[in-house]
């Protein structure tokens, strides 16, 4: 067995442009918005927190729509069409309920 025979069965994986958390910036950005929304809601600012939450979900829909498959990271769950429709409907639904719920008295 020669030295080159040892490496004939090695599978080379393609290198990504960036690694780790930098590669997942879309989901990190969306989750940061969701965390901010939860903090606002916990601080008794329900309407503002709900608006930030719906904006975060709609941002996820737009990022999924605009980013190529390889750059969407963890936002890519199913096909692009299904992801965009699901996130868009969820974001619009949260927005409607945000303004439908009466303010506390």
TAKA-V365815 format. One record per pair of residues at least 12 apart in sequence whose C-alpha atoms are under 8 Angstrom apart, sorted by sequence separation. I is the first residue (numbers start at 1). J is the second residue. D is the distance in whole Angstrom. If there is no record, write none. Layout:
i j d
I J D
I J D
This chain:
i j d
37 49 4
64 76 7
36 49 7
37 50 6
37 51 8
37 52 5
38 53 8
60 75 7
65 80 7
36 52 7
37 53 5
64 80 7
65 81 8
34 52 7
33 52 7
34 53 5
64 83 7
65 84 6
33 53 7
64 84 6
34 56 6
61 83 7
62 84 7
33 56 5
61 84 5
61 85 8
31 56 8
30 56 5
61 87 5
30 57 7
60 87 7
61 88 6
30 59 7
58 87 7
30 60 6
57 87 6
58 88 6
57 88 7
27 60 8
57 90 7
58 91 5
26 60 7
57 91 5
58 92 8
56 91 8
55 91 7
26 63 7
54 91 5
54 92 7
54 94 6
53 94 8
54 95 6
50 94 7
51 95 7
50 95 7
26 72 7
27 73 7
26 73 7
27 74 6
51 98 7
23 71 7
24 72 8
25 73 8
26 74 8
27 75 6
50 98 6
24 73 5
26 75 7
23 73 7
24 74 7
47 98 6
47 99 8
47 103 8
